[in-house]
Amino acid sequence: GLNGGYTVVESWPNGLRNFFRTLAHVPGLTAEIVSPLPDSIHIKGDRIHWIAKYHEQFFGIDWTEDLWLRTTNARTGINILQSGYLTTATVQIRIKERKLGRRFPGFDHLFFKYGKQYGIPPDLLKSMALQESCCVDGSPDQGRIFDQRAYRYEAHKDYDWYSASTTDASSRIKRHPDRHIAIGGTALHGTVEQGDQLPSQDVYFGWSRHMSGYPNGLDTSGDTDGNLTAQELLNKNPDRVWIRYKDPGENWNFTAQLVVASSYGVLQAMYETALTRMVRLNLEKKRSANHPDERPQDAVPVTQLFDPDFSIKVGAGYLKLQYDENGHDWWTALRKYNGVGRGAENYADAVILKWNNGNGIFKEIIE
């Protein structure tokens, strides 16, 4: 797990010194490890400065090995490092790991990674994930973890954004980035029309098992003609969020758009806003659909929204945009991230409470 490249400090002509270094074993060769120091503590992910001095007794040749060891894949705990060329010098060090609390492990390295990239406290990102996608049972040694397959269809947003009688869904799609996340293997260029069923029922039924409150998936038995509507879903799944946001005069007898009106992954990016965020974060380019460089085969599968690295990258980047545009206030940024209204305010309150300005349940520890 520890590896690196080296720089040799020369004290003899290159040819002779290099000759000895090519040998697997040099008789009479001894080594002294100068760095790292015995019993020193190092943090996983940081580099370790390695310095070893070699002395060949017959010719009196000396050289120094000076390099940086990467620890990304090192095991935590005690590690024994040994000098090269079959010499016997060793040094014992201890590798510790930065963690965001002890609960819900698995993606801490991504919260650290994108927290550093975007200037966001990593424990704030993890607090968001707890609010957004907690949680499923992991392996016995991990316990409870965030659900990277977290998914939620939002019927009320489907009505507002795509399927109301006054909404031209295809026109709305055209305002997206032109290199789209793929549905059915091709990029979208304003081709989602009202009435299209996306994706097939077996696909979204599997996804819906990861909806909060639906361990067995959405009940789709109300569909009698192969055209599942939002109202048929509501009849069999009296979801409190859908009910809360459904106005009395709204007709929900529209085909449920189970891809484009849904959120995905650890930080639960909505399909549409994820695409918009990718343009603003320069992860996607906005081009016309007939641009010569616009190729459907280059589109990213919609399932990439389930990838933890992708989800946290897009979510963290968007949070940073909201932070910069709203007075550098995390509560306001979180509210904007979630949406509008009292629900968004409650969301911001909950995340801030968990974070507690760096002193919450995911406060950084080293062990």
Contacts in CASP RR format, 6 or more apart in sequence:
PFRMAT RR
TARGET T0000
AUTHOR 0000-0000-0000
METHOD contacts of the structure
MODEL  1
GLNGGYTVVESWPNGLRNFFRTLAHVPGLTAEIVSPLPDSIHIKGDRIHW
IAKYHEQFFGIDWTEDLWLRTTNARTGINILQSGYLTTATVQIRIKERKL
GRRFPGFDHLFFKYGKQYGIPPDLLKSMALQESCCVDGSPDQGRIFDQRA
YRYEAHKDYDWYSASTTDASSRIKRHPDRHIAIGGTALHGTVEQGDQLPS
QDVYFGWSRHMSGYPNGLDTSGDTDGNLTAQELLNKNPDRVWIRYKDPGE
NWNFTAQLVVASSYGVLQAMYETALTRMVRLNLEKKRSANHPDERPQDAV
PVTQLFDPDFSIKVGAGYLKLQYDENGHDWWTALRKYNGVGRGAENYADA
VILKWNNGNGIFKEIIE
1 70 0 8 1.000
1 71 0 8 1.000
1 72 0 8 1.000
1 73 0 8 1.000
1 74 0 8 1.000
1 75 0 8 1.000
2 48 0 8 1.000
2 69 0 8 1.000
2 70 0 8 1.000
2 71 0 8 1.000
2 74 0 8 1.000
2 79 0 8 1.000
2 81 0 8 1.000
3 69 0 8 1.000
3 70 0 8 1.000
4 67 0 8 1.000
4 68 0 8 1.000
4 69 0 8 1.000
4 70 0 8 1.000
5 67 0 8 1.000
5 68 0 8 1.000
6 50 0 8 1.000
6 65 0 8 1.000
6 66 0 8 1.000
6 67 0 8 1.000
7 66 0 8 1.000
7 67 0 8 1.000
8 17 0 8 1.000
8 21 0 8 1.000
8 63 0 8 1.000
8 64 0 8 1.000
8 65 0 8 1.000
8 66 0 8 1.000
9 63 0 8 1.000
9 64 0 8 1.000
9 66 0 8 1.000
10 17 0 8 1.000
10 63 0 8 1.000
11 17 0 8 1.000
11 61 0 8 1.000
11 62 0 8 1.000
11 63 0 8 1.000
11 64 0 8 1.000
12 61 0 8 1.000
12 62 0 8 1.000
12 63 0 8 1.000
16 59 0 8 1.000
16 61 0 8 1.000
17 61 0 8 1.000
17 63 0 8 1.000
20 26 0 8 1.000
20 29 0 8 1.000
20 56 0 8 1.000
20 61 0 8 1.000
21 63 0 8 1.000
21 85 0 8 1.000
23 85 0 8 1.000
24 85 0 8 1.000
24 86 0 8 1.000
25 85 0 8 1.000
25 86 0 8 1.000
26 56 0 8 1.000
26 85 0 8 1.000
26 86 0 8 1.000
27 58 0 8 1.000
28 56 0 8 1.000
28 57 0 8 1.000
28 58 0 8 1.000
29 54 0 8 1.000
29 55 0 8 1.000
29 56 0 8 1.000
29 57 0 8 1.000
29 85 0 8 1.000
29 86 0 8 1.000
29 87 0 8 1.000
30 54 0 8 1.000
30 55 0 8 1.000
30 57 0 8 1.000
30 87 0 8 1.000
30 89 0 8 1.000
31 52 0 8 1.000
31 53 0 8 1.000
31 54 0 8 1.000
31 55 0 8 1.000
31 83 0 8 1.000
31 84 0 8 1.000
31 85 0 8 1.000
31 87 0 8 1.000
31 88 0 8 1.000
31 89 0 8 1.000
32 52 0 8 1.000
32 53 0 8 1.000
32 55 0 8 1.000
32 89 0 8 1.000
33 50 0 8 1.000
33 51 0 8 1.000
33 52 0 8 1.000
33 81 0 8 1.000
33 83 0 8 1.000
33 89 0 8 1.000
33 90 0 8 1.000
33 91 0 8 1.000
34 51 0 8 1.000
34 52 0 8 1.000
34 53 0 8 1.000
35 49 0 8 1.000
35 50 0 8 1.000
35 51 0 8 1.000
36 42 0 8 1.000
36 48 0 8 1.000
36 49 0 8 1.000
36 50 0 8 1.000
36 81 0 8 1.000
36 91 0 8 1.000
36 93 0 8 1.000
37 91 0 8 1.000
38 91 0 8 1.000
38 92 0 8 1.000
38 93 0 8 1.000
39 92 0 8 1.000
39 93 0 8 1.000
39 94 0 8 1.000
40 93 0 8 1.000
40 94 0 8 1.000
41 93 0 8 1.000
41 94 0 8 1.000
41 96 0 8 1.000
42 48 0 8 1.000
42 71 0 8 1.000
42 93 0 8 1.000
42 94 0 8 1.000
42 95 0 8 1.000
42 96 0 8 1.000
43 71 0 8 1.000
43 95 0 8 1.000
43 96 0 8 1.000
43 97 0 8 1.000
43 98 0 8 1.000
43 366 0 8 1.000
44 71 0 8 1.000
44 72 0 8 1.000
44 74 0 8 1.000
44 76 0 8 1.000
44 95 0 8 1.000
44 96 0 8 1.000
44 97 0 8 1.000
44 98 0 8 1.000
45 70 0 8 1.000
45 71 0 8 1.000
45 72 0 8 1.000
45 74 0 8 1.000
46 71 0 8 1.000
47 68 0 8 1.000
47 69 0 8 1.000
47 70 0 8 1.000
47 71 0 8 1.000
48 68 0 8 1.000
48 69 0 8 1.000
48 71 0 8 1.000
48 93 0 8 1.000
49 68 0 8 1.000
49 69 0 8 1.000
50 65 0 8 1.000
50 66 0 8 1.000
50 67 0 8 1.000
50 68 0 8 1.000
50 69 0 8 1.000
50 81 0 8 1.000
51 64 0 8 1.000
51 65 0 8 1.000
51 66 0 8 1.000
52 64 0 8 1.000
52 65 0 8 1.000
52 83 0 8 1.000
52 84 0 8 1.000
52 89 0 8 1.000
53 62 0 8 1.000
53 63 0 8 1.000
53 64 0 8 1.000
53 65 0 8 1.000
54 62 0 8 1.000
54 63 0 8 1.000
54 64 0 8 1.000
54 65 0 8 1.000
54 83 0 8 1.000
54 85 0 8 1.000
54 87 0 8 1.000
55 61 0 8 1.000
55 62 0 8 1.000
56 62 0 8 1.000
69 81 0 8 1.000
71 95 0 8 1.000
74 95 0 8 1.000
75 95 0 8 1.000
76 95 0 8 1.000
76 96 0 8 1.000
76 97 0 8 1.000
77 94 0 8 1.000
77 95 0 8 1.000
77 96 0 8 1.000
78 92 0 8 1.000
78 93 0 8 1.000
78 94 0 8 1.000
79 92 0 8 1.000
79 93 0 8 1.000
79 94 0 8 1.000
79 95 0 8 1.000
80 90 0 8 1.000
80 91 0 8 1.000
80 92 0 8 1.000
81 90 0 8 1.000
81 91 0 8 1.000
81 92 0 8 1.000
81 93 0 8 1.000
82 88 0 8 1.000
82 89 0 8 1.000
82 90 0 8 1.000
83 89 0 8 1.000
83 90 0 8 1.000
96 366 0 8 1.000
96 367 0 8 1.000
97 366 0 8 1.000
97 367 0 8 1.000
98 108 0 8 1.000
98 112 0 8 1.000
98 364 0 8 1.000
98 365 0 8 1.000
98 366 0 8 1.000
99 105 0 8 1.000
99 108 0 8 1.000
99 364 0 8 1.000
99 365 0 8 1.000
99 366 0 8 1.000
99 367 0 8 1.000
100 108 0 8 1.000
100 111 0 8 1.000
100 112 0 8 1.000
100 122 0 8 1.000
100 123 0 8 1.000
100 126 0 8 1.000
100 362 0 8 1.000
100 363 0 8 1.000
100 364 0 8 1.000
100 365 0 8 1.000
101 123 0 8 1.000
101 361 0 8 1.000
101 362 0 8 1.000
101 363 0 8 1.000
101 364 0 8 1.000
101 365 0 8 1.000
102 365 0 8 1.000
103 144 0 8 1.000
103 361 0 8 1.000
103 362 0 8 1.000
104 126 0 8 1.000
104 129 0 8 1.000
104 130 0 8 1.000
104 134 0 8 1.000
104 135 0 8 1.000
104 144 0 8 1.000
104 145 0 8 1.000
104 146 0 8 1.000
105 142 0 8 1.000
105 143 0 8 1.000
105 145 0 8 1.000
106 142 0 8 1.000
106 145 0 8 1.000
106 146 0 8 1.000
107 126 0 8 1.000
107 129 0 8 1.000
107 145 0 8 1.000
107 146 0 8 1.000
107 148 0 8 1.000
107 266 0 8 1.000
107 308 0 8 1.000
107 312 0 8 1.000
108 122 0 8 1.000
108 126 0 8 1.000
110 308 0 8 1.000
110 309 0 8 1.000
110 312 0 8 1.000
111 122 0 8 1.000
111 123 0 8 1.000
111 125 0 8 1.000
111 126 0 8 1.000
111 129 0 8 1.000
111 312 0 8 1.000
112 122 0 8 1.000
113 312 0 8 1.000
114 120 0 8 1.000
114 125 0 8 1.000
114 312 0 8 1.000
114 313 0 8 1.000
114 316 0 8 1.000
114 317 0 8 1.000
115 121 0 8 1.000
115 122 0 8 1.000
115 125 0 8 1.000
115 316 0 8 1.000
116 122 0 8 1.000
117 316 0 8 1.000
118 316 0 8 1.000
118 317 0 8 1.000
118 319 0 8 1.000
118 320 0 8 1.000
119 320 0 8 1.000
120 316 0 8 1.000
120 319 0 8 1.000
120 320 0 8 1.000
120 323 0 8 1.000
121 355 0 8 1.000
121 358 0 8 1.000
122 364 0 8 1.000
123 355 0 8 1.000
123 358 0 8 1.000
123 360 0 8 1.000
123 362 0 8 1.000
123 363 0 8 1.000
123 364 0 8 1.000
124 330 0 8 1.000
124 351 0 8 1.000
124 355 0 8 1.000
124 358 0 8 1.000
125 267 0 8 1.000
125 312 0 8 1.000
125 316 0 8 1.000
125 319 0 8 1.000
126 362 0 8 1.000
127 351 0 8 1.000
127 352 0 8 1.000
127 354 0 8 1.000
127 355 0 8 1.000
127 360 0 8 1.000
127 361 0 8 1.000
127 362 0 8 1.000
128 267 0 8 1.000
128 319 0 8 1.000
128 334 0 8 1.000
128 337 0 8 1.000
128 351 0 8 1.000
129 146 0 8 1.000
129 266 0 8 1.000
129 267 0 8 1.000
129 312 0 8 1.000
130 146 0 8 1.000
130 354 0 8 1.000
130 361 0 8 1.000
130 362 0 8 1.000
131 347 0 8 1.000
131 350 0 8 1.000
131 351 0 8 1.000
131 354 0 8 1.000
132 150 0 8 1.000
132 265 0 8 1.000
132 266 0 8 1.000
132 267 0 8 1.000
132 268 0 8 1.000
133 146 0 8 1.000
133 147 0 8 1.000
133 148 0 8 1.000
133 150 0 8 1.000
133 265 0 8 1.000
133 266 0 8 1.000
133 267 0 8 1.000
133 268 0 8 1.000
134 144 0 8 1.000
134 146 0 8 1.000
134 147 0 8 1.000
135 144 0 8 1.000
135 145 0 8 1.000
135 146 0 8 1.000
135 147 0 8 1.000
136 144 0 8 1.000
136 145 0 8 1.000
136 146 0 8 1.000
136 147 0 8 1.000
137 143 0 8 1.000
137 144 0 8 1.000
137 145 0 8 1.000
138 144 0 8 1.000
138 145 0 8 1.000
146 266 0 8 1.000
146 308 0 8 1.000
147 210 0 8 1.000
147 265 0 8 1.000
147 266 0 8 1.000
148 265 0 8 1.000
148 266 0 8 1.000
148 306 0 8 1.000
148 307 0 8 1.000
148 308 0 8 1.000
148 311 0 8 1.000
149 207 0 8 1.000
149 210 0 8 1.000
149 265 0 8 1.000
149 306 0 8 1.000
150 210 0 8 1.000
150 212 0 8 1.000
150 263 0 8 1.000
150 264 0 8 1.000
150 265 0 8 1.000
150 266 0 8 1.000
150 268 0 8 1.000
151 207 0 8 1.000
151 208 0 8 1.000
151 210 0 8 1.000
151 211 0 8 1.000
151 262 0 8 1.000
151 263 0 8 1.000
151 264 0 8 1.000
151 265 0 8 1.000
151 306 0 8 1.000
152 211 0 8 1.000
152 212 0 8 1.000
152 262 0 8 1.000
152 263 0 8 1.000
152 268 0 8 1.000
153 204 0 8 1.000
153 208 0 8 1.000
153 211 0 8 1.000
153 218 0 8 1.000
153 233 0 8 1.000
153 256 0 8 1.000
153 258 0 8 1.000
153 261 0 8 1.000
153 262 0 8 1.000
154 241 0 8 1.000
154 242 0 8 1.000
154 261 0 8 1.000
154 262 0 8 1.000
154 263 0 8 1.000
154 270 0 8 1.000
155 230 0 8 1.000
155 233 0 8 1.000
155 234 0 8 1.000
155 239 0 8 1.000
155 242 0 8 1.000
155 246 0 8 1.000
155 252 0 8 1.000
155 256 0 8 1.000
155 261 0 8 1.000
156 241 0 8 1.000
156 242 0 8 1.000
156 245 0 8 1.000
156 246 0 8 1.000
157 261 0 8 1.000
157 270 0 8 1.000
158 230 0 8 1.000
158 254 0 8 1.000
158 256 0 8 1.000
158 257 0 8 1.000
158 260 0 8 1.000
158 261 0 8 1.000
159 230 0 8 1.000
159 246 0 8 1.000
159 250 0 8 1.000
159 252 0 8 1.000
159 254 0 8 1.000
160 167 0 8 1.000
161 167 0 8 1.000
161 169 0 8 1.000
161 172 0 8 1.000
161 260 0 8 1.000
161 261 0 8 1.000
161 272 0 8 1.000
162 169 0 8 1.000
162 172 0 8 1.000
162 192 0 8 1.000
162 194 0 8 1.000
162 257 0 8 1.000
162 260 0 8 1.000
162 261 0 8 1.000
163 169 0 8 1.000
163 194 0 8 1.000
163 230 0 8 1.000
163 254 0 8 1.000
163 255 0 8 1.000
163 257 0 8 1.000
163 261 0 8 1.000
164 250 0 8 1.000
164 254 0 8 1.000
165 251 0 8 1.000
167 194 0 8 1.000
169 192 0 8 1.000
169 193 0 8 1.000
169 194 0 8 1.000
169 257 0 8 1.000
170 190 0 8 1.000
170 191 0 8 1.000
170 192 0 8 1.000
170 193 0 8 1.000
170 194 0 8 1.000
171 190 0 8 1.000
172 272 0 8 1.000
173 188 0 8 1.000
173 190 0 8 1.000
173 191 0 8 1.000
173 192 0 8 1.000
173 260 0 8 1.000
174 189 0 8 1.000
174 190 0 8 1.000
174 289 0 8 1.000
176 188 0 8 1.000
176 190 0 8 1.000
176 272 0 8 1.000
176 275 0 8 1.000
176 276 0 8 1.000
177 275 0 8 1.000
177 276 0 8 1.000
177 278 0 8 1.000
177 279 0 8 1.000
177 284 0 8 1.000
177 285 0 8 1.000
177 286 0 8 1.000
178 187 0 8 1.000
178 189 0 8 1.000
178 285 0 8 1.000
178 286 0 8 1.000
178 287 0 8 1.000
178 288 0 8 1.000
178 289 0 8 1.000
178 291 0 8 1.000
178 294 0 8 1.000
179 187 0 8 1.000
179 284 0 8 1.000
179 285 0 8 1.000
179 287 0 8 1.000
179 294 0 8 1.000
179 298 0 8 1.000
179 299 0 8 1.000
180 187 0 8 1.000
180 188 0 8 1.000
180 189 0 8 1.000
180 275 0 8 1.000
180 299 0 8 1.000
181 188 0 8 1.000
181 271 0 8 1.000
181 274 0 8 1.000
181 275 0 8 1.000
181 299 0 8 1.000
181 300 0 8 1.000
181 301 0 8 1.000
181 302 0 8 1.000
181 304 0 8 1.000
181 305 0 8 1.000
182 188 0 8 1.000
182 296 0 8 1.000
182 299 0 8 1.000
182 300 0 8 1.000
182 301 0 8 1.000
182 302 0 8 1.000
183 192 0 8 1.000
183 198 0 8 1.000
183 199 0 8 1.000
183 259 0 8 1.000
183 302 0 8 1.000
184 199 0 8 1.000
185 296 0 8 1.000
185 299 0 8 1.000
185 301 0 8 1.000
186 296 0 8 1.000
186 297 0 8 1.000
186 299 0 8 1.000
187 294 0 8 1.000
187 295 0 8 1.000
187 296 0 8 1.000
187 298 0 8 1.000
187 299 0 8 1.000
188 299 0 8 1.000
189 289 0 8 1.000
189 294 0 8 1.000
190 289 0 8 1.000
192 198 0 8 1.000
192 257 0 8 1.000
192 260 0 8 1.000
194 254 0 8 1.000
194 255 0 8 1.000
195 227 0 8 1.000
195 254 0 8 1.000
195 255 0 8 1.000
196 255 0 8 1.000
196 257 0 8 1.000
197 226 0 8 1.000
197 227 0 8 1.000
197 228 0 8 1.000
197 255 0 8 1.000
197 256 0 8 1.000
198 257 0 8 1.000
198 258 0 8 1.000
198 259 0 8 1.000
198 260 0 8 1.000
199 258 0 8 1.000
199 259 0 8 1.000
201 220 0 8 1.000
201 223 0 8 1.000
201 226 0 8 1.000
201 228 0 8 1.000
204 218 0 8 1.000
204 258 0 8 1.000
204 259 0 8 1.000
205 217 0 8 1.000
205 218 0 8 1.000
205 220 0 8 1.000
206 217 0 8 1.000
207 258 0 8 1.000
207 262 0 8 1.000
208 214 0 8 1.000
208 217 0 8 1.000
208 218 0 8 1.000
209 215 0 8 1.000
209 216 0 8 1.000
209 217 0 8 1.000
211 217 0 8 1.000
211 218 0 8 1.000
214 237 0 8 1.000
218 233 0 8 1.000
218 236 0 8 1.000
218 237 0 8 1.000
219 233 0 8 1.000
219 236 0 8 1.000
219 237 0 8 1.000
220 228 0 8 1.000
220 232 0 8 1.000
220 233 0 8 1.000
220 236 0 8 1.000
221 236 0 8 1.000
222 228 0 8 1.000
222 232 0 8 1.000
222 233 0 8 1.000
222 235 0 8 1.000
222 236 0 8 1.000
223 229 0 8 1.000
223 232 0 8 1.000
227 255 0 8 1.000
228 255 0 8 1.000
228 256 0 8 1.000
228 258 0 8 1.000
229 252 0 8 1.000
229 253 0 8 1.000
229 254 0 8 1.000
229 255 0 8 1.000
229 256 0 8 1.000
230 242 0 8 1.000
230 252 0 8 1.000
230 253 0 8 1.000
230 254 0 8 1.000
230 256 0 8 1.000
231 251 0 8 1.000
231 252 0 8 1.000
231 253 0 8 1.000
233 256 0 8 1.000
234 242 0 8 1.000
234 243 0 8 1.000
234 246 0 8 1.000
234 252 0 8 1.000
246 252 0 8 1.000
259 271 0 8 1.000
259 302 0 8 1.000
260 271 0 8 1.000
260 272 0 8 1.000
261 271 0 8 1.000
262 270 0 8 1.000
262 271 0 8 1.000
263 269 0 8 1.000
263 270 0 8 1.000
263 271 0 8 1.000
264 271 0 8 1.000
264 274 0 8 1.000
264 302 0 8 1.000
264 305 0 8 1.000
264 306 0 8 1.000
264 311 0 8 1.000
265 305 0 8 1.000
265 306 0 8 1.000
265 308 0 8 1.000
265 311 0 8 1.000
266 308 0 8 1.000
266 311 0 8 1.000
266 312 0 8 1.000
267 311 0 8 1.000
267 312 0 8 1.000
267 314 0 8 1.000
267 315 0 8 1.000
267 316 0 8 1.000
268 311 0 8 1.000
269 277 0 8 1.000
269 305 0 8 1.000
269 311 0 8 1.000
269 314 0 8 1.000
269 315 0 8 1.000
269 318 0 8 1.000
271 302 0 8 1.000
271 305 0 8 1.000
273 318 0 8 1.000
274 305 0 8 1.000
274 314 0 8 1.000
275 284 0 8 1.000
277 283 0 8 1.000
277 314 0 8 1.000
277 315 0 8 1.000
277 317 0 8 1.000
277 318 0 8 1.000
277 321 0 8 1.000
278 284 0 8 1.000
278 314 0 8 1.000
279 285 0 8 1.000
279 286 0 8 1.000
280 318 0 8 1.000
280 321 0 8 1.000
281 314 0 8 1.000
281 317 0 8 1.000
281 318 0 8 1.000
281 321 0 8 1.000
283 313 0 8 1.000
283 314 0 8 1.000
287 293 0 8 1.000
287 294 0 8 1.000
288 294 0 8 1.000
304 310 0 8 1.000
305 311 0 8 1.000
315 337 0 8 1.000
318 337 0 8 1.000
319 333 0 8 1.000
319 334 0 8 1.000
319 337 0 8 1.000
320 333 0 8 1.000
322 332 0 8 1.000
322 333 0 8 1.000
322 334 0 8 1.000
322 336 0 8 1.000
322 337 0 8 1.000
323 329 0 8 1.000
323 330 0 8 1.000
323 333 0 8 1.000
326 332 0 8 1.000
326 333 0 8 1.000
326 336 0 8 1.000
330 352 0 8 1.000
330 355 0 8 1.000
331 348 0 8 1.000
331 349 0 8 1.000
331 352 0 8 1.000
332 348 0 8 1.000
334 347 0 8 1.000
334 348 0 8 1.000
334 351 0 8 1.000
334 352 0 8 1.000
335 344 0 8 1.000
335 345 0 8 1.000
335 347 0 8 1.000
335 348 0 8 1.000
336 344 0 8 1.000
338 344 0 8 1.000
338 347 0 8 1.000
338 348 0 8 1.000
354 360 0 8 1.000
354 361 0 8 1.000
354 362 0 8 1.000
355 362 0 8 1.000
358 364 0 8 1.000
END
